[in-house]
Amino acid sequence: MGADDLEKSGQIALDRARQVSSHLNTGNDGSQDVVGPVPRRRSRRKLAEVGPPADYSDRLDQIATLERIARTPDNTHRGYQRQKQAGKLWVRERVDALLDPGSLQEVGSVSGEVEWMKETTSDGLEQDVPKTFTPSNSVQGFGKLKGRKVVFTADDYSLRAGHADGASWEKTNYIEKLALSLRLPIVKLVDGSSGGGSVTTIRKQGFSYIPPLPAFEHIVKQLNMGIPNLGAVLGPAIGLGAARVTICHFSVMAANIGSLFNAGPQVVKNATFEDGLTMTDLGGPDMHCRNGTIDNLARDEYEAFEQLRTVLSYLPNSGFSAPPILPTQDSSSRREQSLRTLIPRRKERMYDPRLLIRLVVDEGSFFEIGSLWGTSALVGLARLAGHSVGIISNNCESPTGGALDALGSQKITKHLKLCDVMNLPILQFVDVPGYAIGTAAERSATMRHGVNLALAYYTTTTPVFSVVTRRAYGVAGGVMLDCRDPRMRTAWPSGDWGSLPLRGGIEVGHSFELKEAARKGGPEAAEELRQKLEIEYEGLMNPVRTANAFGVEAIIDPADTRSVVCTWVEHMYGDLMQERIAKRRTGVLHAQFA
């Protein structure tokens, strides 16, 4: 090919390129643009950068903002100021004080009422951000008490005084269901109505309503399954709040701030015309820690939290497992010589039953429940060779001398049911002269409550070991000591038992002889006969004679009591405990607290 041909071919190629370029660069109006490079399309990556972030950081920021607001106290809020002026911890401070550090796992952390506003980002996009946030007035979730996982609810009285206006019903119901489903202990810190209603709810909703109690079905199941329900009164527990804490297996009230009532002073004033009542007057510790509505009294909130931790340390997560066994340095074979002289030879003299308990159980392990009410009886929790047990004892130092009155019977009844649902074997120290007598006892329905106590003894199935330290008389003695078959019991040489005590019993059984002696020889002759009969009967009532007739299984040296009961409880925690748990899991054995 010659030079002319090459030049011609190059020109043709150039013309073709210009033609194609003109087609590609024609505008909408048909005009020709200057030939230039074809523009590149914007990448998908570039387009994505101007939209919502791919990692959802915008929504995570919203959650973080709401949680920060919820966890930061508003020092200017009147509810917060009122809380502090009353000397109370704020709800978040309570949660931190109760739970093991770092163990909080909150549920519903951003539940509440949010007012949203639009905000333009640096990329020119609009997004929703919280303008104001009122958290729900109940902090709930998971945590740990001395390493034990629990669920909890904590009322925030600074928001709507704990009324349901500031919280979701479903939130509390959900936690109750979680405790039941996961078989985890539940702790309830009550301050206010605990989700109960307020008249302002009617105004907000535009209608009134028949009060619902959706959570109580789950609570009753928890109680009977032996899922520990532990409650603390940390302010005025009103209405539903009062009910939620009273129904618990164990409850405690902070003495400096706690009160409990069905309705507050203003409502009471309009209903009963009782004017000028304070919350403490209406339902303070002196009222409800002495009538059995609340079990224990604590000095302040911190002591209340410590009592909750202590009680939980004795209990299983549910009745489908055994109570905890903790290591101990206290030897199960320890002998206590002082027990030999603890019971006075003179029957009219008293002794310290709490000292007796402390000398027998593991050192420092006795935790008393209900010390201010039902004082004719003592109940509590303790350990024997590290094994958790329930404790029941008569209290000869009480005004009734140990005779069971109405409140004492109620106290033991509740404790029997508690131990039964928790699989706790019971060690009881029996020194009971019978049921309380007299007009005050009859007026308070002692026999009705005494019979309910008998029903509790005979319908519960947890093992009971009885140590008869002195008296066992009448129906009350029979109920306490004859409630299991075969009986597991032993007695001390100070044992004194029968249908009626000698004082009064001689006068009843020998009334004719005494009247005849008085008729023939005067009062002096009757008293001489009575003393003669008393000496005779005292000889016959030597407990060794009862053992001769196998009326008591064993009379032991009081110093050996600890080794005897430790041997018993170690056996109870063996195969028998596993068999009991298996029966409960399969529904063969039903324990009932509520």
C-alpha positions as CSV (number, residue, x, y, z in Angstrom):
1,M,0.0,0.0,0.0
2,G,1.4,3.4,-1.0
3,A,1.6,6.6,1.1
4,D,-1.4,8.0,-0.6
5,D,-3.5,5.0,0.4
6,L,-2.3,5.2,4.0
7,E,-3.2,8.9,4.3
8,K,-6.7,8.2,2.8
9,S,-7.3,5.3,5.3
10,G,-6.4,7.5,8.3
11,Q,-8.7,10.2,7.2
12,I,-11.6,7.8,6.9
13,A,-11.0,6.5,10.4
14,L,-10.9,10.0,11.8
15,D,-14.2,10.9,10.1
16,R,-15.8,7.8,11.6
17,A,-14.7,8.7,15.1
18,R,-16.1,12.2,14.8
19,Q,-19.4,10.8,13.6
20,V,-19.8,8.4,16.5
21,S,-18.8,11.1,19.0
22,S,-21.4,13.5,17.6
23,H,-24.1,11.0,18.2
24,L,-23.0,10.4,21.8
25,N,-22.9,14.1,22.7
26,T,-26.1,15.3,21.2
27,G,-28.2,17.3,23.7
28,N,-31.9,17.1,24.3
29,D,-32.4,20.0,21.8
30,G,-30.4,18.3,19.1
31,S,-27.4,20.7,19.3
32,Q,-23.9,19.3,19.0
33,D,-21.7,19.4,22.1
34,V,-17.9,19.7,21.9
35,V,-16.3,16.3,21.6
36,G,-14.9,15.3,25.0
37,P,-14.5,12.3,27.3
38,V,-17.7,10.3,28.1
39,P,-18.7,11.0,31.8
40,R,-18.4,8.0,34.3
41,R,-21.4,6.8,36.2
42,R,-21.4,7.4,40.0
43,S,-20.6,4.2,41.9
44,R,-23.1,2.4,44.1
45,R,-20.8,2.9,47.0
46,K,-20.9,6.7,46.6
47,L,-24.7,6.7,46.5
48,A,-24.9,4.6,49.6
49,E,-22.7,7.0,51.6
50,V,-25.3,9.8,51.4
51,G,-28.1,7.5,52.8
52,P,-28.7,6.0,56.3
53,P,-25.5,4.3,57.7
54,A,-25.2,0.7,56.8
55,D,-24.2,-0.2,60.4
56,Y,-27.4,1.2,61.9
57,S,-25.3,3.5,64.1
58,D,-28.1,6.2,63.9
59,R,-30.5,3.9,65.7
60,L,-27.9,2.7,68.1
61,D,-27.2,6.4,68.9
62,Q,-30.9,6.8,69.7
63,I,-30.8,3.9,72.1
64,A,-27.7,5.2,73.7
65,T,-29.2,8.7,74.1
66,L,-32.4,7.3,75.7
67,E,-30.4,5.1,78.1
68,R,-28.2,8.0,79.1
69,I,-31.2,10.1,79.9
70,A,-32.8,7.3,81.9
71,R,-29.6,6.7,83.9
72,T,-28.9,10.3,84.7
73,P,-30.8,11.9,87.5
74,D,-32.6,15.2,86.8
75,N,-31.6,17.3,89.8
76,T,-34.3,19.9,88.8
77,H,-37.2,17.4,88.6
78,R,-39.5,17.8,91.6
79,G,-40.0,14.0,91.9
80,Y,-36.2,13.5,92.2
81,Q,-35.9,16.4,94.7
82,R,-38.8,14.9,96.8
83,Q,-37.1,11.5,96.8
84,K,-33.8,13.0,98.1
85,Q,-35.6,15.2,100.7
86,A,-37.2,12.1,102.1
87,G,-33.8,10.5,102.6
88,K,-34.4,7.8,100.0
89,L,-32.0,6.5,97.3
90,W,-32.9,7.1,93.7
91,V,-34.0,4.0,91.9
92,R,-30.8,3.6,89.9
93,E,-28.8,4.0,93.1
94,R,-30.9,1.2,94.7
95,V,-30.2,-1.1,91.8
96,D,-26.5,-0.4,92.1
97,A,-26.5,-1.0,95.8
98,L,-28.5,-4.2,95.6
99,L,-26.8,-6.1,92.7
100,D,-23.2,-7.4,92.4
101,P,-21.1,-4.8,90.6
102,G,-21.3,-5.1,86.8
103,S,-24.1,-7.7,86.9
104,L,-27.0,-5.6,85.7
105,Q,-28.6,-6.6,82.5
106,E,-31.6,-4.3,82.1
107,V,-34.8,-5.3,80.3
108,G,-36.9,-2.5,78.7
109,S,-34.1,0.1,79.2
110,V,-35.7,2.5,76.7
111,S,-39.4,1.9,77.5
112,G,-41.2,5.1,78.3
113,E,-42.7,8.2,76.6
114,V,-40.5,9.9,74.0
115,E,-41.1,13.2,72.2
116,W,-39.2,13.0,68.9
117,M,-37.9,15.9,66.7
118,K,-36.2,16.1,63.3
119,E,-32.6,17.0,63.0
120,T,-30.5,17.5,59.8
121,T,-27.2,15.6,59.7
122,S,-24.0,16.9,58.1
123,D,-24.8,14.9,55.0
124,G,-28.1,16.8,54.6
125,L,-30.3,13.9,55.7
126,E,-33.2,14.3,58.2
127,Q,-33.3,11.9,61.2
128,D,-35.4,11.5,64.3
129,V,-33.7,12.3,67.6
130,P,-35.2,12.3,71.2
131,K,-36.3,15.8,72.3
132,T,-37.6,14.7,75.7
133,F,-37.8,11.2,77.4
134,T,-39.8,10.1,80.4
135,P,-38.6,6.6,81.3
136,S,-41.0,4.0,82.6
137,N,-41.1,4.2,86.4
138,S,-39.9,0.7,87.0
139,V,-36.4,-0.5,86.4
140,Q,-36.3,-4.2,85.7
141,G,-33.9,-6.9,84.5
142,F,-31.4,-9.5,85.5
143,G,-28.6,-9.2,88.0
144,K,-26.7,-11.2,90.7
145,L,-26.8,-11.3,94.5
146,K,-23.6,-12.8,95.8
147,G,-23.1,-14.6,92.5
148,R,-26.7,-15.9,92.3
149,K,-28.6,-14.8,89.2
150,V,-32.0,-13.2,89.8
151,V,-34.6,-11.1,88.1
152,F,-35.7,-7.9,89.8
153,T,-38.2,-5.0,89.6
154,A,-37.5,-1.6,91.2
155,D,-40.1,1.1,91.4
156,D,-39.2,4.7,90.6
157,Y,-41.3,6.8,93.0
158,S,-39.9,10.0,91.5
159,L,-41.9,9.4,88.4
160,R,-45.7,9.5,88.9
161,A,-45.2,8.1,92.4
162,G,-45.0,4.6,90.9
163,H,-48.4,4.7,89.3
164,A,-49.0,2.9,86.0
165,D,-49.3,6.2,84.2
166,G,-45.5,6.2,83.7
167,A,-45.0,2.5,83.0
168,S,-46.2,-0.3,80.8
169,W,-48.2,-3.1,82.3
170,E,-46.5,-5.5,80.0
171,K,-43.1,-4.8,81.3
172,T,-43.9,-6.0,84.8
173,N,-45.9,-8.9,83.5
174,Y,-43.0,-9.9,81.4
175,I,-40.6,-10.0,84.3
176,E,-43.0,-12.1,86.3
177,K,-43.3,-14.5,83.4
178,L,-39.5,-14.6,83.1
179,A,-39.0,-15.6,86.7
180,L,-41.5,-18.4,86.2
181,S,-40.2,-19.6,82.9
182,L,-36.5,-19.4,83.8
183,R,-37.1,-20.5,87.5
184,L,-35.1,-17.6,88.8
185,P,-35.6,-15.8,92.1
186,I,-37.3,-12.5,91.8
187,V,-36.6,-9.4,94.0
188,K,-39.1,-6.6,94.3
189,L,-38.1,-3.2,95.5
190,V,-41.4,-1.4,96.2
191,D,-41.8,2.3,96.5
192,G,-45.2,3.6,95.6
193,S,-48.1,1.9,94.0
194,S,-45.8,-0.4,92.0
195,G,-47.7,0.0,88.8
196,G,-51.1,0.6,90.4
197,G,-53.6,3.1,89.0
198,S,-54.2,6.7,89.5
199,V,-57.3,8.9,88.8
200,T,-55.1,10.7,86.2
201,T,-55.0,7.5,84.2
202,I,-58.7,8.1,83.5
203,R,-58.1,11.5,82.2
204,K,-55.2,10.4,80.0
205,Q,-57.0,7.5,78.5
206,G,-60.4,9.1,78.2
207,F,-62.2,6.3,80.0
208,S,-62.2,4.4,83.2
209,Y,-61.6,0.7,83.6
210,I,-62.2,-2.3,85.8
211,P,-58.9,-2.9,87.6
212,P,-57.0,-5.8,86.2
213,L,-54.4,-8.0,88.0
214,P,-52.7,-9.8,85.1
215,A,-49.5,-10.6,87.0
216,F,-51.0,-12.3,90.0
217,E,-51.6,-15.6,88.2
218,H,-47.9,-15.9,87.5
219,I,-47.0,-14.8,91.1
220,V,-49.1,-17.6,92.7
221,K,-47.4,-20.1,90.4
222,Q,-44.0,-18.8,91.4
223,L,-44.8,-19.0,95.1
224,N,-46.0,-22.6,94.9
225,M,-43.1,-23.7,92.6
226,G,-40.7,-22.5,95.3
227,I,-39.3,-19.7,93.1
228,P,-38.1,-17.3,95.8
229,N,-40.1,-14.1,95.9
230,L,-38.3,-11.5,98.1
231,G,-39.7,-8.0,98.6
232,A,-38.5,-4.8,100.3
233,V,-40.6,-1.8,101.3
234,L,-38.5,1.3,100.5
235,G,-41.1,4.0,100.7
236,P,-44.9,4.2,100.9
237,A,-46.1,0.8,99.5
238,I,-49.6,1.7,98.3
239,G,-52.5,-0.5,97.0
240,L,-51.0,-2.9,94.4
241,G,-47.5,-2.1,95.7
242,A,-48.5,-3.2,99.2
243,A,-50.1,-6.4,97.8
244,R,-47.0,-7.3,95.7
245,V,-44.6,-7.1,98.7
246,T,-47.0,-8.7,101.2
247,I,-47.5,-11.8,99.1
248,C,-43.8,-12.5,98.9
249,H,-42.1,-15.5,100.6
250,F,-40.0,-13.0,102.6
251,S,-40.4,-9.2,103.1
252,V,-38.5,-6.5,104.8
253,M,-39.2,-2.8,105.5
254,A,-36.7,0.0,105.8
255,A,-37.4,1.6,109.2
256,N,-36.4,5.1,108.3
257,I,-38.6,5.5,105.1
258,G,-41.0,2.5,104.8
259,S,-44.8,2.4,105.2
260,L,-47.5,0.3,103.7
261,F,-51.3,0.8,103.4
262,N,-54.3,0.1,101.2
263,A,-54.8,3.8,100.5
264,G,-53.0,6.9,101.6
265,P,-53.9,9.4,104.3
266,Q,-55.9,11.7,102.0
267,V,-58.1,8.8,100.8
268,V,-58.5,7.5,104.4
269,K,-59.6,11.0,105.5
270,N,-62.4,11.1,103.1
271,A,-63.5,7.5,103.8
272,T,-63.1,7.1,107.6
273,F,-62.8,10.7,108.7
274,E,-59.4,10.0,110.3
275,D,-57.7,13.3,109.9
276,G,-54.0,14.3,110.4
277,L,-52.6,10.8,109.8
278,T,-49.0,10.6,108.5
279,M,-47.9,7.7,106.4
280,T,-46.0,6.3,109.4
281,D,-49.1,6.6,111.6
282,L,-51.2,4.8,109.0
283,G,-48.8,1.9,108.1
284,G,-45.3,2.4,109.4
285,P,-42.9,-0.3,110.7
286,D,-44.5,-0.2,114.2
287,M,-47.8,-1.2,112.6
288,H,-46.9,-3.8,110.0
289,C,-43.7,-5.4,111.4
290,R,-45.6,-6.2,114.5
291,N,-48.8,-7.7,112.9
292,G,-47.0,-10.0,110.5
293,T,-47.9,-8.1,107.2
294,I,-44.1,-7.6,106.8
295,D,-41.7,-10.1,108.1
296,N,-38.6,-8.1,109.1
297,L,-37.5,-4.6,110.0
298,A,-34.2,-3.2,108.6
299,R,-32.4,-0.1,109.8
300,D,-32.2,1.4,106.3
301,E,-32.2,0.5,102.7
302,Y,-28.7,-0.9,102.7
303,E,-29.6,-3.3,105.6
304,A,-32.7,-4.3,103.8
305,F,-30.7,-5.3,100.7
306,E,-28.3,-7.3,102.9
307,Q,-31.3,-9.2,104.4
308,L,-32.5,-10.0,100.9
309,R,-29.1,-11.4,100.0
310,T,-28.9,-13.4,103.2
311,V,-32.3,-15.0,102.9
312,L,-31.6,-16.0,99.2
313,S,-28.4,-17.7,100.3
314,Y,-30.5,-20.4,102.1
315,L,-32.9,-21.0,99.3
316,P,-32.8,-22.9,96.0
317,N,-33.7,-21.3,92.6
318,S,-36.9,-23.3,92.7
319,G,-38.6,-26.3,94.4
320,F,-37.2,-28.4,91.5
321,S,-33.7,-28.2,93.0
322,A,-32.1,-28.7,96.4
323,P,-31.2,-25.8,98.7
324,P,-27.6,-24.7,98.7
325,I,-24.9,-26.4,100.8
326,L,-22.1,-24.1,101.9
327,P,-18.7,-25.1,103.3
328,T,-18.3,-24.6,107.0
329,Q,-15.5,-24.8,109.6
330,D,-17.9,-25.7,112.4
331,S,-17.5,-29.4,113.2
332,S,-20.7,-31.4,113.1
333,S,-19.5,-33.3,116.2
334,R,-19.0,-30.2,118.3
335,R,-20.3,-30.7,121.8
336,E,-21.9,-27.8,123.8
337,Q,-21.6,-28.5,127.5
338,S,-23.5,-25.3,128.3
339,L,-26.7,-26.8,126.9
340,R,-26.8,-29.2,129.9
341,T,-27.5,-26.3,132.3
342,L,-29.5,-24.1,129.9
343,I,-33.0,-25.4,131.1
344,P,-33.6,-24.4,134.7
345,R,-34.7,-27.2,137.1
346,R,-37.4,-24.9,138.4
347,K,-40.2,-25.1,135.8
348,E,-41.3,-21.5,136.4
349,R,-38.0,-20.1,135.3
350,M,-37.3,-19.1,131.7
351,Y,-34.2,-19.4,129.4
352,D,-33.0,-17.8,126.2
353,P,-34.3,-19.9,123.2
354,R,-32.3,-17.9,120.7
355,L,-29.1,-18.8,122.6
356,L,-30.2,-22.5,122.4
357,I,-30.6,-22.2,118.6
358,R,-27.2,-20.5,118.1
359,L,-25.4,-23.1,120.2
360,V,-26.8,-25.9,118.0
361,V,-26.6,-24.6,114.4
362,D,-23.5,-23.7,112.5
363,E,-21.8,-20.7,114.0
364,G,-23.3,-17.4,112.9
365,S,-25.8,-19.0,110.6
366,F,-29.1,-18.4,112.3
367,F,-31.2,-15.8,110.5
368,E,-34.5,-15.0,112.4
369,I,-37.6,-14.1,110.5
370,G,-40.4,-12.1,112.1
371,S,-38.8,-11.3,115.4
372,L,-41.3,-8.5,116.2
373,W,-44.5,-10.3,115.6
374,G,-46.0,-13.6,116.8
375,T,-43.5,-13.6,119.6
376,S,-44.8,-16.8,121.2
377,A,-42.8,-18.6,118.5
378,L,-39.4,-18.1,116.8
379,V,-38.8,-19.0,113.2
380,G,-35.9,-18.6,110.9
381,L,-33.2,-20.1,108.7
382,A,-29.9,-21.7,109.6
383,R,-27.3,-24.3,108.6
384,L,-26.3,-27.6,110.0
385,A,-23.0,-28.9,108.6
386,G,-23.4,-26.4,105.8
387,H,-26.9,-27.6,104.9
388,S,-29.8,-25.1,104.8
389,V,-32.6,-25.8,107.3
390,G,-35.7,-24.1,108.6
391,I,-35.9,-23.4,112.4
392,I,-39.0,-23.4,114.6
393,S,-39.0,-22.9,118.3
394,N,-41.4,-22.0,121.1
395,N,-40.4,-18.8,123.0
396,C,-40.8,-19.2,126.8
397,E,-39.7,-15.6,127.2
398,S,-42.8,-14.3,125.4
399,P,-45.8,-12.9,127.3
400,T,-47.6,-16.2,126.9
401,G,-44.7,-18.2,128.3
402,G,-44.4,-20.1,125.0
403,A,-48.1,-21.0,124.7
404,L,-49.1,-20.6,121.1
405,D,-51.4,-17.6,120.5
406,A,-53.1,-16.6,117.2
407,L,-50.1,-14.7,115.8
408,G,-47.6,-17.3,116.8
409,S,-49.7,-19.9,115.1
410,Q,-49.9,-17.8,111.9
411,K,-46.2,-17.3,112.0
412,I,-45.3,-21.0,112.2
413,T,-47.9,-21.8,109.6
414,K,-46.3,-19.5,107.0
415,H,-42.9,-20.8,107.9
416,L,-43.9,-24.4,107.4
417,K,-45.2,-23.6,104.0
418,L,-42.1,-21.7,103.1
419,C,-39.9,-24.6,104.1
420,D,-42.1,-27.0,102.2
421,V,-42.0,-25.3,98.9
422,M,-38.2,-24.7,99.3
423,N,-37.4,-28.3,100.2
424,L,-35.9,-27.2,103.5
425,P,-35.8,-29.8,106.3
426,I,-37.1,-28.4,109.6
427,L,-35.4,-28.5,113.0
428,Q,-37.8,-27.5,115.8
429,F,-37.1,-27.0,119.5
430,V,-40.3,-27.8,121.3
431,D,-41.2,-26.2,124.7
432,V,-45.0,-25.6,124.4
433,P,-47.4,-25.5,127.4
434,G,-50.3,-25.6,124.9
435,Y,-52.4,-23.1,123.1
436,A,-52.8,-19.7,124.8
437,I,-55.8,-19.4,127.1
438,G,-58.0,-16.6,128.5
439,T,-60.4,-14.0,127.1
440,A,-57.7,-12.3,125.0
441,A,-56.8,-15.6,123.4
442,E,-60.4,-16.5,122.7
443,R,-61.1,-13.0,121.3
444,S,-58.2,-13.3,118.8
445,A,-59.4,-16.7,117.5
446,T,-56.5,-18.7,118.9
447,M,-58.1,-22.0,118.3
448,R,-59.0,-21.2,114.7
449,H,-55.5,-20.2,113.9
450,G,-54.2,-23.1,116.0
451,V,-56.2,-25.5,113.8
452,N,-54.9,-23.9,110.7
453,L,-51.4,-24.5,112.1
454,A,-52.4,-28.2,112.6
455,L,-53.5,-28.3,108.9
456,A,-50.2,-26.9,107.8
457,Y,-48.2,-29.5,109.9
458,Y,-50.2,-32.3,108.5
459,T,-50.4,-31.2,104.8
460,T,-46.7,-30.2,104.4
461,T,-44.3,-33.0,103.7
462,T,-40.9,-31.6,104.3
463,P,-38.9,-33.6,106.9
464,V,-39.2,-32.4,110.5
465,F,-36.8,-33.3,113.4
466,S,-38.0,-32.3,116.9
467,V,-36.0,-31.8,120.0
468,V,-38.2,-31.6,123.1
469,T,-36.3,-29.3,125.4
470,R,-39.0,-29.1,128.1
471,R,-42.8,-28.9,127.9
472,A,-45.1,-30.6,125.4
473,Y,-48.7,-30.2,126.5
474,G,-52.2,-30.4,125.0
475,V,-53.3,-30.2,121.4
476,A,-50.5,-27.8,120.5
477,G,-47.9,-30.3,121.8
478,G,-49.5,-33.1,119.9
479,V,-49.7,-31.1,116.7
480,M,-46.0,-30.1,116.8
481,L,-44.7,-33.6,117.7
482,D,-47.0,-36.1,116.1
483,C,-47.2,-34.6,112.6
484,R,-44.9,-37.0,110.8
485,D,-45.0,-40.8,110.6
486,P,-42.6,-42.2,111.6
487,R,-41.7,-39.4,114.1
488,M,-38.1,-38.1,114.0
489,R,-37.6,-36.7,117.5
490,T,-35.5,-36.8,120.6
491,A,-35.9,-35.3,124.1
492,W,-33.7,-33.8,126.7
493,P,-33.8,-35.0,130.4
494,S,-35.6,-31.7,131.2
495,G,-38.7,-33.1,129.3
496,D,-42.1,-32.4,130.9
497,W,-45.2,-33.5,129.0
498,G,-48.8,-34.6,129.3
499,S,-52.3,-33.6,128.5
500,L,-52.4,-30.7,131.1
501,P,-49.7,-29.1,133.2
502,L,-49.7,-30.2,136.9
503,R,-50.6,-26.7,138.0
504,G,-54.3,-26.6,137.2
505,G,-54.4,-30.2,136.0
506,I,-54.4,-31.5,139.6
507,E,-57.2,-29.2,140.5
508,V,-59.2,-30.4,137.6
509,G,-58.5,-34.1,137.9
510,H,-58.9,-34.3,141.7
511,S,-61.5,-31.6,142.2
512,F,-63.8,-33.9,144.2
513,E,-61.0,-35.0,146.6
514,L,-59.8,-31.5,147.1
515,K,-63.3,-30.2,147.8
516,E,-63.8,-33.0,150.4
517,A,-60.5,-32.2,152.1
518,A,-61.5,-28.6,152.3
519,R,-65.0,-29.4,153.6
520,K,-63.5,-31.7,156.3
521,G,-60.3,-29.9,157.2
522,G,-60.4,-26.5,155.7
523,P,-58.3,-24.8,153.1
524,E,-55.1,-25.9,154.8
525,A,-56.1,-29.6,154.4
526,A,-56.9,-29.1,150.7
527,E,-53.5,-27.4,150.0
528,E,-51.7,-30.2,151.9
529,L,-53.5,-32.8,149.7
530,R,-52.7,-30.8,146.6
531,Q,-49.0,-30.7,147.4
532,K,-48.9,-34.4,148.2
533,L,-50.5,-35.2,144.8
534,E,-48.1,-32.8,143.1
535,I,-45.1,-34.7,144.5
536,E,-46.6,-38.0,143.5
537,Y,-47.2,-36.8,139.9
538,E,-43.8,-35.2,139.5
539,G,-42.2,-38.6,140.3
540,L,-44.5,-40.3,137.8
541,M,-43.7,-37.6,135.1
542,N,-40.0,-38.3,135.1
543,P,-39.2,-38.4,131.4
544,V,-37.2,-41.6,131.9
545,R,-40.4,-43.4,132.7
546,T,-41.8,-42.3,129.4
547,A,-38.7,-43.7,127.6
548,N,-39.2,-47.0,129.5
549,A,-42.7,-47.2,127.8
550,F,-41.2,-46.1,124.5
551,G,-43.4,-43.0,124.7
552,V,-40.3,-41.0,123.5
553,E,-37.8,-42.5,121.1
554,A,-34.6,-41.2,122.8
555,I,-33.5,-39.0,125.7
556,I,-30.1,-37.6,124.9
557,D,-27.4,-35.6,126.6
558,P,-28.1,-32.0,125.5
559,A,-24.4,-31.5,124.8
560,D,-24.7,-34.0,121.9
561,T,-27.7,-32.3,120.2
562,R,-25.7,-30.8,117.4
563,S,-24.1,-34.1,116.3
564,V,-27.5,-35.8,116.4
565,V,-29.3,-33.3,114.2
566,C,-26.3,-32.9,111.8
567,T,-26.3,-36.6,111.2
568,W,-30.0,-36.4,110.5
569,V,-29.8,-33.5,108.1
570,E,-26.9,-35.0,106.1
571,H,-29.1,-38.0,105.6
572,M,-32.0,-35.9,104.5
573,Y,-29.9,-34.2,101.8
574,G,-28.9,-37.6,100.3
575,D,-31.2,-39.9,98.3
576,L,-34.3,-38.7,100.1
577,M,-33.8,-35.1,98.8
578,Q,-33.3,-36.4,95.3
579,E,-36.4,-38.5,95.5
580,R,-38.4,-35.5,96.8
581,I,-37.2,-33.3,93.9
582,A,-38.0,-36.0,91.4
583,K,-41.5,-36.2,92.7
584,R,-42.0,-32.5,92.5
585,R,-40.7,-32.3,88.9
586,T,-43.0,-35.1,87.8
587,G,-46.0,-33.6,89.6
588,V,-46.4,-36.5,92.0
589,L,-45.7,-34.2,95.0
590,H,-47.3,-30.8,95.2
591,A,-46.1,-28.2,97.7
592,Q,-48.3,-25.1,98.3
593,F,-47.4,-21.8,99.7
594,A,-50.4,-19.7,98.4
